[in-house]
């Protein structure tokens, strides 16, 4: 059986990833593929418990090092229980955030050394890499304004301030520029329908899916 493909959705707060994850999964299913939709941090029972620790509470609840360790603990459980079994069964996995968010938030945003985070990646994840990463980009102020109205807002990260989120955005764009074969940068300032159109165009161009 052919291995499934692994697609990740990345971006700052309020970028619309959850909406586009659902639209992308629907398009893949329409193309006759089996799809697993998931998210990080979370995606498995244990990882969802860790997510609660990460995204709620006051901004200084964890230092950057503890935060990174929690993220990778959640990721390890998520991989073992959800992502790897799905890929091995031939399913396509569409994941709202993955390791690029760790590099952007805990690395570029919080100041941890990227080399240390990559070492944690090698330990917890191994050789798995996304087949396609969709980066939803928009100005920080617009993203935070959108995120403020969400019922599931990750208030710890939103409270870290504009300068933090500017560093996160810059980090995402730097990673995308360094790996243009994996990343497709999507203008998330557009209406949702136009963003979906750009997502499907990237899917056709990068993975050959007739969506």
HELIX and SHEET records of a PDB file:
HELIX    1   1 UNK A   17  UNK A   30  1                                  14    
HELIX    2   2 UNK A   45  UNK A   55  1                                  11    
HELIX    3   3 UNK A   64  UNK A   78  1                                  15    
HELIX    4   4 UNK A   79  UNK A   83  3                                   5    
HELIX    5   5 UNK A   84  UNK A   88  1                                   5    
HELIX    6   6 UNK A   99  UNK A  102  1                                   4    
HELIX    7   7 UNK A  103  UNK A  109  3                                   7    
HELIX    8   8 UNK A  114  UNK A  124  1                                  11    
HELIX    9   9 UNK A  140  UNK A  147  1                                   8    
HELIX   10  10 UNK A  155  UNK A  158  1                                   4    
HELIX   11  11 UNK A  162  UNK A  178  1                                  17    
HELIX   12  12 UNK A  192  UNK A  207  1                                  16    
SHEET    1   A 5 UNK A  35  UNK A  39  0                                        
SHEET    2   A 5 UNK A  92  UNK A  96  1                                        
SHEET    3   A 5 UNK A   6  UNK A  11  1                                        
SHEET    4   A 5 UNK A 132  UNK A 137  1                                        
SHEET    5   A 5 UNK A 183  UNK A 187  1                                        
END                                                                             
